[in-house]
Amino acid sequence: MKKLFLFSAALSLSAGMWAETQKVSYVYPVYNTDGVATSGIKEWGTDSVDATVVENASAQVTWNAGWYVVKGKDVNLTQGAVCAGAVNIILVDTAKLTATGASNQTGIQVSGEGNSLTIYGQTNQSGQLEANGGKYAAGIGGGNKANGSNITINGGIVTATGLSGGAGIGGGAQGAGSYITINAGQVTATGREQAAGIGGGTRGNGSNITINGGMVTANGGDYAAGIGGGNLASCSNITVNGGTVTATAGGDAAGIGSGQGGSCTNITINGGTVTATGGKNGAGIGGGARGSGSDITINGGIVTATGGEYAAGIGGGIGSRCYNIAISDGIVITIGGINAPGIGCGYGCTTPAANVTVAISLTVYADNTNPPTTEILHTGDSDIATFITKRYVTIKDVATGLKKDAIDAINATIDDADNDNIKAVAADAATAINATTSTAEINTIKTFALAAIASARAAYNSGQAELLGAMATPAAGQSVIVTDGTTTVKLYNPTSVTYHKEEAE
């Protein structure tokens, strides 16, 4: 029995872990949820678990389902690790784990049904993980000809690099990358030789990729997207809800979207700061060379999308079409190639862009070197593709200026003779205006408040009891009934896009 015990202990050591466990704490992000996480981290939660300590190993390690902790400052897995089940790993502050896969093997393999990896940090988020794939393999995800999926990063400093067709995080060569979620932490993912930074390896699609927060840098290899598909591959269901995201394509791919020769669909940006740069013939957001971009929705955030020389900022790659692009809020800056539009189809495409809409009040600026010849007032519920044809187009959220103007206009109607109830209307309106990010709602609240103040003052001056309507914020684009108990007014919330000509300095 004693010899058997010693032999088992030796096996545990060679697997890169102690048999004993230790109690260790970790933090996890909690997000605001209004249907989607649009406003970033609300707070941090804390917990502690019994976790197995990861140690140096010269042979490939298998992590079974459970909790693991990296505590050392220089822990090395020279043949990488394989996740067998639901694996959770905690990166202790100041610790560092380096996992390097052999040829055809990932730094950390997360592939196959039932297997997953979730990475946590501690309070200072200074724990590090460096994962390097071997030939044809991802840094974190799939090996050669294998998919990579079910990967979640909740903290820490994570650097993942693929090799010879492997994604930084996602699929190995000819493998797809899917169900990848980044909630927090600092993440740098680099694909090599035709693989995406985050998503598919060469010839591998990228799908169901969600970024809710953190600082994320994704660099695609030759002909591959920063986030999305590898070379000759497509992408779908990419969502950014928050964080700072920088996605840069290689060659003819999209910054966020498909690789060369692949199409992209269902990209949604709800918040965060997003910078997406396409390769020579790829869109900033949308399709790679000879690939269309469709069903792209921007609901908020600060978005800068730069297309390659022959591709749109948002839309299609060279020779490719785009359709179903909708911008409803945020600051959106699009820069098309010399021969391509800021929003629309790539150069050489003979099919017009279809169903490109802006649904709120925004101001669209063309660059000084190529401004529109006239100012155009255009309703947001119509197709604006024919109007957005200049190479540089900036769609700026005008909420900040509108907020000040609206509050000033409301306060200008209040005087010292007004009673507290009338003044409360103005105060409630200012609170509601400052709380919203929608320019449409700002205008509606302002109109509501001015009507309510005028009606309340008229009722007060005539000796009637004051009956004030509630200051509820209406949904954008809808009509709202305003009543003070005596007078009922139906207000509408129109949308518009105004083009302004800027003079060169």
Secondary structure, DSSP 8 states (H G I E B T S, - for coil): -HHHHHHHHHHHHHTTEEEEEEEEEEEEEEE--SSS--S-EEEEEEEEEEEEEE--BSS-EEEEEEEEEE-SSSEEETT-EEEEEEEEEEE-TT-EEEEE--TT--SEE--STT-EEEEEE-TT---EEEEE--TTB-SEE--TT--EEEEEE-SSEEEEE-BSS--SEE--TT--EEEEEE-SSEEEEE--SS--SEE--TT--EEEEEE-SSEEEEE--TT--SEE--TT--EEEEEE-SSEEEEE--TTS-SEE--TT--EEEEEE-SSEEEEE--TTS-SEE--TT--EEEEEE-SSEEEEE--TTS-SEE--TT--EEEEEE-SSEEEEE--TTS-SEE--TT--S--EEEEE-S-EEEEE-TTS--SS--EEETTS--TTT--SSEEEEE--HHHHHHHHHHHHHTT--TTS-HHHHHHHHHHHHHHHH---HHHHHHHHHHHHHHHHHHHHHHHTT------------TT--EEEE-SS-EEEE----EEEEE-----
